Amino acid sequence: MTINKKIILAALILIFTAITVGFLVGVYLLPKLRNEGQTYAQRATYYGVLLETGDFYIGRLSRFPRWRMTDVYIIQRDETTNELTLLSLKETSVWSPDSIKINPKKVVIWGRVGRDSQIMETLAAFKERARSPQNILDNIQAPPQLNQDQTPVQPQPQPNQ
């Protein structure tokens, strides 16, 4: 190969690499740029899953390699006021799961929650309340007081007056 052919080949490889990197960066950034300025409900993708047992879960669904749901909520409807209440599975269950695995053979129906649906509005309000500064302060617990031997200080009984 002559020097000119080597230079042309190197230039073509460099151009191909630049186009590939530009494409990959665009694929990565385009969804982020599209979501800028949107509300939580507009940019989040949540799915509803109804199981044979009658349990209905809302959360972020991943079906590969196994069905798994994160950020999971259970929906309850108040019979008298017909309002929806969301219960975070992580906060309300005793085992506090980060995610749940779903047996696809037990799924009756599943689908994306509409961005303008009542469920998504309730979820957005729930998330906003959870992020409010007052709620964060209310959930902070003072560290326990310890004796010099690192055992918890027992509260002193108050005398009856």
Long-range contacts (C-beta under 8 A, 24 or more apart in sequence): 39-124, 40-123, 40-124, 40-127, 40-128, 41-115, 41-116, 41-120, 41-121, 41-123, 41-124, 42-115, 44-120, 44-123, 45-112, 46-71, 46-112, 46-113, 46-119, 46-120, 46-123, 47-110, 47-111, 47-112, 47-113, 48-110, 48-111, 48-112, 48-113, 48-119, 49-102, 49-107, 49-109, 49-110, 50-107, 50-108, 50-109, 50-110, 51-102, 51-106, 51-107, 51-108, 52-106, 52-107, 52-108, 53-106, 57-89, 57-100, 57-102, 58-86, 58-113, 58-119, 58-123, 59-89, 59-100, 61-110, 63-104, 66-101, 67-101, 67-102, 67-103, 67-104, 67-107, 68-99, 68-100, 68-101, 68-102, 69-99, 69-100, 69-101, 69-102, 70-98, 70-99, 72-97, 72-99, 72-100, 73-123, 73-126, 75-119, 84-118, 84-119, 84-122, 85-122, 86-122, 86-123, 86-126, 88-126
